[in-house]
Amino acid sequence: MKENKYTEEDILKAKTPMEYIERSLYSKVSHGKKTVISKVWQQHTGYTAEDIKYARHRHPYWKGKKLEGNTERTRVRMKKHHYKDTPKAVWPLSEIKKFLKLNQKKDGVYIYKDWEIARMNESTIASVQAWRRKVNLIHKLYKKFSTRLAKQEEYLPLLMRSSETSLRDAFYKKGSSLVEIIKRQRYRKS
């Protein structure tokens, strides 16, 4: 390990934010002193705190620190927001319509978070994320096929019952239409 390799003067001689992070990380300078050095270095070089933050987030050491325990945190979050009691193979049309009402955006941001929709629909975060991917893919299909607004509202619940793979195939394949996709899909009783 490169610990205690750099001094105060070495840190101040850094020419880039990445070099500053490297020298600061492996120095014998105390945390309080590093704060003062940071201000002096910024005034001397013209870089900002944002530049340092940007470099820090890309430094291998800090990337590793951020990812420590990431898997466990994700498992805990998924377990905490698991509202599904029984497995559902197909969502009924009424639940699809309920999801579409909850999946609205305001100023480009979803009104409800994934876990909130999962709780309201008694499902999981992963299923909500899959449904949001489907909705976004269907909107791309609408653009591809120049679908009228009236037809978009009619087709959306029906297309939501298609698999993500079949929708993706239709998006990349030439010659398909939305009507053909709807006809090809298998309707299952719900």
C-alpha positions in Angstrom: 0.0 0.0 0.0 1.2 3.6 -0.8 0.1 5.0 2.6 2.0 8.0 4.0 3.8 8.6 0.8 3.0 12.3 0.2 3.5 15.4 2.3 1.6 18.7 2.4 3.9 20.3 -0.2 3.4 17.3 -2.5 -0.4 17.6 -2.3 -0.2 21.3 -3.2 2.0 20.5 -6.2 -0.8 18.3 -7.8 -1.7 19.6 -11.2 -5.0 17.9 -11.7 -7.9 16.9 -9.4 -7.2 13.2 -10.0 -3.6 13.7 -9.0 -4.8 15.8 -6.0 -7.0 12.9 -4.8 -4.2 10.4 -5.2 -1.8 12.5 -3.2 -4.3 13.4 -0.6 -5.4 9.8 -0.1 -1.9 8.5 0.4 -0.5 11.3 2.6 0.3 11.6 6.3 -1.6 14.8 6.6 -4.5 14.9 9.1 -8.1 15.3 7.9 -8.5 18.8 9.3 -5.3 20.0 7.6 -6.5 18.4 4.3 -9.5 20.7 4.4 -7.3 23.8 4.6 -5.0 22.4 1.9 -8.0 21.8 -0.3 -9.0 25.4 -0.2 -5.5 26.6 -0.8 -5.0 24.1 -3.7 -8.3 25.2 -5.3 -7.3 28.9 -5.2 -3.9 28.1 -6.5 -5.1 25.9 -9.5 -8.5 27.4 -10.2 -10.2 24.0 -9.9 -13.5 23.8 -7.9 -14.8 21.5 -5.2 -17.0 20.0 -7.9 -13.9 19.1 -9.9 -12.4 17.3 -6.8 -15.7 15.5 -6.1 -15.8 14.4 -9.8 -12.2 13.0 -9.6 -12.9 11.4 -6.2 -15.9 9.5 -7.6 -13.7 8.1 -10.3 -10.7 7.1 -8.2 -10.4 3.3 -7.9 -10.0 3.4 -4.1 -13.2 5.4 -3.5 -15.1 3.4 -6.2 -14.3 0.3 -4.2 -15.4 2.0 -0.9 -18.7 3.0 -2.4 -19.4 -0.6 -3.7 -18.5 -2.2 -0.4 -21.7 -3.9 0.9 -23.6 -2.9 -2.2 -25.0 -6.4 -2.8 -26.2 -6.7 0.8 -27.8 -3.2 0.7 -29.7 -4.2 -2.4 -30.9 -7.5 -0.9 -32.1 -5.7 2.2 -33.9 -3.0 0.1 -35.5 -5.6 -2.1 -36.6 -7.7 0.9 -38.0 -4.6 2.7 -40.1 -3.7 -0.3 -41.4 -7.2 -1.3 -45.1 -6.9 -1.2 -46.0 -9.9 -3.3 -47.9 -12.7 -1.5 -48.6 -15.1 -4.3 -46.9 -15.5 -7.7 -48.9 -14.0 -10.6 -48.2 -15.3 -14.1 -50.2 -12.5 -15.8 -51.5 -9.3 -14.4 -55.2 -8.7 -15.0 -56.2 -5.8 -17.2 -57.6 -4.0 -14.1 -54.1 -4.1 -12.4 -52.4 -3.0 -15.6 -54.7 0.0 -15.8 -54.1 0.8 -12.1 -50.3 0.6 -12.8 -50.6 2.9 -15.8 -52.4 5.5 -13.6 -49.7 5.3 -10.9 -46.8 5.4 -13.5 -47.4 9.1 -14.5 -44.6 11.6 -14.7 -44.6 15.2 -13.6 -41.8 17.5 -15.0 -40.0 14.4 -16.3 -39.9 12.6 -12.9 -42.1 9.7 -11.8 -44.7 10.8 -9.3 -44.4 7.5 -7.4 -41.2 5.6 -6.6 -40.8 2.0 -7.6 -41.3 0.7 -4.1 -44.5 2.8 -3.6 -46.1 1.3 -6.7 -44.9 -2.1 -5.6 -46.6 -1.6 -2.3 -49.8 -0.3 -3.9 -50.0 -3.2 -6.4 -48.7 -5.8 -4.0 -45.8 -6.8 -6.2 -42.1 -6.3 -6.2 -39.7 -3.5 -7.2 -38.3 -5.7 -10.0 -41.7 -6.2 -11.5 -42.4 -2.5 -11.4 -39.1 -1.8 -13.1 -39.9 -4.3 -15.8 -43.3 -2.7 -16.4 -41.7 0.7 -16.6 -39.2 -0.6 -19.2 -42.2 -2.0 -21.2 -44.1 1.3 -21.1 -41.0 3.1 -22.3 -40.5 0.5 -25.1 -44.1 0.8 -26.1 -43.8 4.6 -26.4 -40.7 4.0 -28.6 -42.9 1.7 -30.8 -45.5 4.4 -31.0 -42.9 6.8 -32.4 -41.6 4.2 -34.8 -45.0 3.5 -36.2 -46.3 7.1 -35.9 -49.4 5.9 -33.9 -52.3 8.3 -33.4 -52.9 9.4 -29.8 -56.4 7.8 -29.7 -54.9 4.4 -30.7 -52.1 4.7 -28.2 -54.5 4.8 -25.3 -56.4 1.8 -26.8 -53.3 -0.3 -27.5 -51.3 0.4 -24.3 -53.0 -2.0 -21.9 -53.1 -4.7 -24.6 -49.4 -4.3 -25.4 -48.5 -4.4 -21.7 -49.6 -8.0 -21.7 -46.9 -8.8 -24.4 -43.5 -9.9 -23.2 -40.7 -7.4 -23.2 -38.7 -9.6 -25.6 -41.5 -9.7 -28.2 -41.8 -5.9 -27.9 -38.1 -5.4 -28.3 -38.0 -7.7 -31.3 -40.8 -5.7 -32.9 -39.0 -2.5 -32.3 -35.8 -3.7 -34.0 -37.5 -5.7 -36.8 -38.8 -3.9 -39.9 -42.2 -4.5 -41.4 -44.1 -5.2 -38.1 -47.1 -3.1 -37.0 -48.6 -2.6 -33.6 -51.8 -4.4 -34.7 -49.7 -7.5 -35.7 -47.9 -7.5 -32.3 -51.3 -7.4 -30.6 -52.6 -10.2 -32.8 -49.5 -12.3 -32.2 -49.6 -12.1 -28.4 -51.1 -14.9 -26.5 -54.1 -13.8 -24.4 -54.4 -15.6 -21.1 -57.3 -15.5 -18.8 -56.8 -13.4 -15.8 
